[in-house]
Amino acid sequence: MKLITRPNDFSGLKILLASEFLNLPIELEVTPSAEKTVLIVNDDCQLFSCNAAVWYLACLSGQNKVNLQQDKWMDWESTTLHPEIQAFLNKQPQQLIPTLEHLDKATRNKFLIGNSLSAADIVIFCSLIVISDCKFMANCPNVTKWFNNMYTSAQFKIAASKLDIKIKQTEPDQCEEEEAAISLEDIEHAVKHWKTSNINKPKPITHPVLPVEGERNVLITSALPYVNNFPHLGNIIGCVLSADVFARYCRLRNYNTLYICGTDEYGTATETKALEEGLTPQQICDKYFKLHDGVYKWFDISFDHFGRTTTPNQTKIAQDIFLKLYRNNYLTEDTMEQLLCEHCKIFLADRFVEGTCPLCGYEDARGDQCDKCGKLVNAVELKSPRCKMCRHAPVIKTSKHLFLNLPLLEDKLTSWMDSVTSGWTHNARVIANSWVKEGLKPRCITRDLKWGTPVPLEGYTDKVFYVWFDAPIGYLSITACYTEEWERWWKNREQVVHYEFMAKDNVPFHSVVFPSSQLGTHDPYTLVNHLVATEYLNYEDGKFSKSRGVGVFGNNAQETGIPADVWRFYLLYVRPESQDSTFSWSDLMAKNNTELLNNLGNFANRALSFLEKNYGSCVPAMTLGQEEKMLLVRINRELKQYIALLENAKLRDAIKPIFSISRLGNQLMQAAQPWVLIKSTIEEEKAKAGTVIGLCANIICQLSVMLLPYMPNLSAKLQEQLGVGPDINHLIPEFTCRLPAGHRIGKPAPLFQKIEQVQIDELKKRFSGAQVGSASPGNPAVATPAPPLAEASNTLETPENLALKVAQQGDKVRQLKAAKAEKAIVTAAVAELLDLKKRLATAEEVATKQTNDTPAATTEKPTLTNSVENLTKQVTEQGDKVRGLKTTKADKASIDAAVAVLLELKKQLALAEGKDPAESSGNATGKSKKKGQQK
């Protein structure tokens, strides 16, 4: 096993401390570049949840795997203690004192559970380290004694030293409480800005938008979508929606902003779609351009211009860049082998060829890139290639082509990358650097096609540009269609900052190929400063597939009856910023009904309705007391966090401050109870009711501005209810009184509707299609290639396999509880966890009995169940199941479970054959890899 973590990482400390206490050796890799702490159990299984990893290590050490008390405390740590500590550290309202008091009652002994250390002791101890010098801890003597026992242990000192963790030694009475952390200067600053009324209005947008000297000029582009189909939700969040949120934010900040996008219309993908539909390529482009445009308008994407690549400007600019590269000697001639599908009678574009990756053996690699190892490949290098359209094997034809000589441009490229990649997302840096590290190679930029930008060079006029040379130039040509002064944006490195949004599979072409083309012209082209790449968004238990009717595509979203703003919000809430994420109907319902309806919607409707009913819709006078002034400081902190996150294009994380401010408003109303104060005979209390409700109305006004990038229609609706117009949509870092006393609000109304389970069940069924292995209740007839581990025969349910599944399911339950998911969802997950634990207990009993009943040395032959012949058969069958899951691109959890069964079977087979299981496993793995490379 191997642990990868960062220095000073307390989540990694949990796992490392568990290995020390449990005496389980694990390989350790500490690197500042680690995106997230992970315990690699084997080649096919990784645990990203630290609590799940600790639980699994405890199982391996021989501790009782089914311990309800331990699991209860681990749930409490993740759903109660950890959130309260984070709220305390972030200066947010919290209930840390009663939380620690609850723990204090349970730590009267040396350990939490019985007389021995458990996984619960480790995870709770590590969570408390960050507040170990706090006064709250000193008020809990049992917790302090228990904590110090762990803290002074040799195991902790060893683990902490490996991660370079140094704990601040501070006497408890030196620690101040959260309220004292709000200084007098903070309050004075907040009150000063609260009283400010001269806020600049938003900058009017006059087209065409052009750079202005002395202003912040932001050029935003998102990867151009193909026109051969509707975009699915993963396409939308990966590109156009993410860029839209950032563009709207920039406009809120009064930055001079231009957002450009359009459809990518050239290439084999278009030719193929035209053949399928019996249309010309141009007719296909016209058709799907309108369909894409309609989808993005429904999603309220605020392009300054949405264009297309089949224009004279595209031809002019692409050919100009090409000719300059040619004159500057950055192009070379060479012959190239291409794949021709004799059945379809066309040369196959790289993305229309599939086969086995020559590097990693993945059987579904594309002709330009392997999605598994991320490496670029040439289509002719694929083993066992097949046409994606007809599945026939193509033949190789040789043709003369032009190549971009990337090795000659490498010095220019790396020098530029060194100056800008700090502003790129982590995955973009990793992908780009891996290209450069491996050494750049010439890249073909021409193709034997008809539909594309023609090559303006004698001897090549029957060819067109390769789509990945041509398509990024579309950003320039679409801008040229928007304004004749396009070069003021695209040849202006000194004044323009360029943000590019895309999914990670587009990174190589935007980080290496396109910038190299720009640099090779020797023109002062504006290069990307911030390359913002997402991971992949999956659908339920698998992937989006238009052909199999799996998943929601842009046109489908309009048919669900769910408003566009709710779609926008949820896609951004699950945006795959640092790792793959999953669209889930149940989670969509939960987020709508909790965060939107119960939190934000309830606060706004309750406060504004109270204002309408009791104050005639006029904002009352507000006299801020100490509590209200401190609330201003807290809101300012959330507002500054919101701005800081969006400045760095952390779009998903920036949602959190919005709901934190909403919760602060809800807590203000709940604590002050203005409905009680207004009935008081004491004038000061009546005045306090007015202050509270006036402050709440202003908080809602602030929220309406912060919501605009994410939910523009909702923002406008909320501002209409507040009686304000778009003039307030200028975002500044301080909370100000935008609704003074006497301001008249509009008519309050509910902002959201509850999504019912019956609606979700129907939608899940409708969009389940024929997805292999789908867990959708509406798809019972679909055959699953391999059953999950839980359904395998009892002979395969080893304690080790089941322990791993219990660890993963337990973490899933804790995450659902922490996210306050719907009760039905949590109940179902808990039921599955209890079933796994029951089977684990049974497996442990069987294993113990077998151990007790088996002599130390035996010459008996294996029983029929474990005979070599039977086990060989089971290994073969399970291997076929694993390959079937990988071929159908099943979800990772199903594949991991099936692989775990396979490894256990191989281990049993090795024992039955009298071999060393470790040696056998290593040989088998090596043979498997070698075989995959030889296909």
Secondary structure, 3 states (H helix, E strand, C coil): CEEEECCCCHHHHHHHHHHHHCCCCCEEEECCCCCCCEEEEECCEEECCHHHHHHHHHHHCCCCCCCHHHHHHHHHHHHHHHHHHHHHHCCCCCCHHHHHHHHHHHCCCCCCCCCCCCHHHHHHHHHHHHHCCCHHHHCCHHHHHHHHHHHCCHHHHHHHHHCCCCCCCCCHHHCCCCHHHCCHHHHHHHHHHHCCCCCCCCCCCCCCCCCCCCCCEEEEEECCCECCCCCEHHHHHHCHHHHHHHHHHHHHCCCEEEEEEEEECCCHHHHHHHHHHCCCHHHHHHHHHHHHHHHHHHCCCCCCEEEECCCHHHHHHHHHHHHHHHHCCCEEEEEEEEEEECCCCEECCHHHEEEECCCCCCCCEECCECCCCCCECCHHHCEEEEECCCCCCCEEEEEEEEEECHHHHHHHHHHHHHHHHHHCCHHHHHHHHHHHHHCCCCEECEECCCCCCECCCCCCCCCEECHHHHHHHHHHHHHHHHCCCCHHHHCCCCCEEEEEEEEHHHHHHHHHHHHHHHHHCCCCCCCCCEEEEECCEEECCECCECCCCECCEHHHHCCCCCCHHHHHHHHHHCCCCCCCEEECHHHHHHHHHHHHHHHHHHHHHHHHHHHHHHHCCECCCCCCCHHHHHHHHHHHHHHHHHHHHHHCCCCCCCHHHHHHHHHHHHHHHHHHCHHHHCCCCCHHHHHHHHHHHHHHHHHHHHHHHHHCCCCHHHHHHHHHHHCCCHHHCCCCCCCCCCCCCCCECCCCCCCCCCCCHHHHHHHHHHCCCCCCCCCCCCCCCCCCCCCCHHHCCHHHCCHHHHHHHHHHHHHHHHHHHHCCCCHHHHHHHHHHHHHHHHHHHHHHHHHHHHHHHCCCCCCCCCCCCCCHHHHHHHHHHHHHHHHHHHHCCCCHHHHHHHHHHHHHHHHHHHHHCCCCHHHHHHHHHHHHHHHHHHC
